Amino acid sequence: MFRDDVLARGRAMAEVRMQDTCTIRRPTGDETTDPNTGEITPTYETLYQGKCRIQQQAMQAQQQDAGEAYLLMVRLEVHLPITVTGLQPDDEVLVTTSISDPDLPDRTFYIRDLAHASEKTARRVGVVERTS
């Protein structure tokens, strides 16, 4: 029982540090069209809404060229409660609020790396932000 108690306390402490909020969503493949403007908007399935923590492990970015566009891929890590499950690469993480960084809300990150282990205190996913 001692191991379970320590893990539960660690998970509770990890969640205390999650001061930001985010929404994680996945494109459904469907689209809606505005009848007045003709604008096409993809539809999404919401997978999670709630607390999170955004961390940048190292100052690194990777340049990628897409056609003639120059993209800078900034890598970060999003910490979520361990109860968040079912995430997949390319799911979108939209930051909705941030207590400490006023530049984080309204940013969109894309899940790239998933990590699984038996005794983690938080679900940590590697994400990228596409900037140009």
C-alpha positions in Angstrom: 0.0 0.0 0.0 2.9 2.4 0.6 3.8 2.5 -3.1 0.2 3.3 -4.0 0.0 6.1 -1.4 3.3 7.7 -2.6 2.1 7.5 -6.3 -1.3 9.1 -5.4 0.4 11.9 -3.5 2.8 12.5 -6.4 -0.1 12.7 -8.9 -2.0 15.1 -6.6 1.1 17.3 -6.4 1.6 17.2 -10.1 -1.9 18.4 -10.6 -1.5 21.3 -8.2 1.3 22.6 -10.5 -1.1 22.5 -13.5 -2.2 26.1 -13.4 -3.1 26.5 -17.1 -6.2 25.1 -18.9 -6.5 23.6 -22.3 -8.8 21.8 -24.7 -7.5 18.8 -26.6 -9.4 18.0 -29.8 -9.2 15.7 -32.8 -10.4 16.5 -36.4 -13.3 14.3 -37.3 -12.7 14.6 -41.0 -16.1 16.3 -41.5 -16.6 19.9 -42.5 -19.2 22.6 -42.2 -19.8 25.3 -44.8 -21.1 28.8 -43.9 -24.0 29.3 -46.2 -23.4 33.1 -46.3 -19.7 33.2 -46.9 -18.9 29.8 -48.3 -16.1 29.4 -45.7 -15.3 25.8 -44.9 -14.6 24.9 -41.3 -13.4 21.5 -40.1 -15.3 19.9 -37.2 -13.6 18.4 -34.1 -14.2 15.9 -31.4 -13.3 17.3 -27.9 -11.2 14.7 -26.1 -10.3 16.7 -22.9 -11.0 20.1 -21.3 -9.2 21.1 -18.1 -6.0 21.7 -16.3 -2.6 21.4 -17.9 1.0 22.7 -17.6 3.1 23.9 -20.6 6.8 23.3 -20.3 9.7 23.9 -22.7 12.5 21.5 -21.8 15.1 23.2 -23.9 15.3 26.2 -26.2 15.2 24.3 -29.5 13.3 24.7 -32.7 13.6 22.9 -36.0 13.3 24.5 -39.4 11.1 22.7 -42.0 10.3 23.8 -45.5 6.8 23.0 -46.8 6.8 23.9 -50.4 7.9 27.5 -50.4 6.8 28.2 -46.9 9.3 28.4 -44.1 8.1 26.8 -40.8 9.7 26.8 -37.5 8.7 23.9 -35.3 8.9 24.7 -31.6 8.9 21.7 -29.3 7.3 21.8 -25.9 5.8 19.4 -23.4 2.2 19.5 -22.1 1.6 17.9 -18.7 -1.9 16.6 -18.1 -3.6 14.6 -15.3 -2.8 10.9 -15.6 -6.5 10.1 -16.1 -6.4 11.7 -19.6 -6.2 8.8 -22.0 -6.7 8.0 -25.7 -4.5 10.8 -27.1 -3.0 10.3 -30.5 -0.3 12.1 -32.6 -1.8 15.1 -34.5 -4.4 15.8 -31.8 -4.6 19.5 -31.2 -3.9 21.2 -27.8 -5.5 24.7 -27.6 -4.3 26.6 -24.5 -7.4 28.5 -23.1 -5.9 30.2 -20.0 -2.5 30.7 -18.4 -1.9 32.2 -15.0 1.8 32.9 -15.5 2.3 33.5 -19.2 -0.1 35.9 -21.0 1.3 34.8 -24.4 0.1 31.2 -24.1 -3.7 31.5 -24.4 -5.0 30.9 -27.9 -1.9 29.0 -29.0 -2.4 25.7 -30.7 0.1 22.8 -30.3 0.1 19.5 -32.1 0.8 16.2 -30.3 3.9 14.5 -31.6 5.2 12.2 -28.8 3.3 10.0 -26.4 5.0 8.5 -23.3 3.6 5.6 -21.3 4.8 4.2 -18.1 3.5 2.4 -15.0 4.3 4.9 -12.3 4.1 8.4 -13.9 2.7 11.3 -11.8 1.3 13.1 -14.9 0.6 12.4 -18.6 3.4 14.1 -20.5 3.0 14.6 -24.2 5.5 16.1 -26.6 3.9 18.8 -28.8 5.1 21.2 -31.5 3.9 24.7 -32.4 4.1 25.5 -36.1 5.3 29.1 -36.5 6.4 30.9 -39.6 
